[in-house]
């Protein structure tokens, strides 16, 4: 389980390592461009039921902490799904990864450009 520390909040945000790796790519791209936006997610198992939303701004410090010392292999399709939601009026919706079950590997480069 990965963790986001945002601003001066003493409350860590727990997100699965794999999901956090994908979210980090999209968040970093948006913040690097100086864009503010929201991120919403459902609370993970073991926490009170519900969902949360935070407002992200480039001037507020953020730290991503991963439990797994090895970086996750990134899914281009999942990053594109998150990036598409990032550019909507509702902000990033942390959606589940859609697994391709037809047996074909995703051999595309793992660099994804987030459109404006």
Protein Blocks (a to p, Z undefined) as FASTA:
>chain_A
ZZddehjbfbdcdddfklmmmmmmmmmmmmmnopacdddddddehiacddddddddfklc
cddddfblbdcdddfklmmmmmmmmmpmnopadddddddfkopacfbcfbdcddZZ
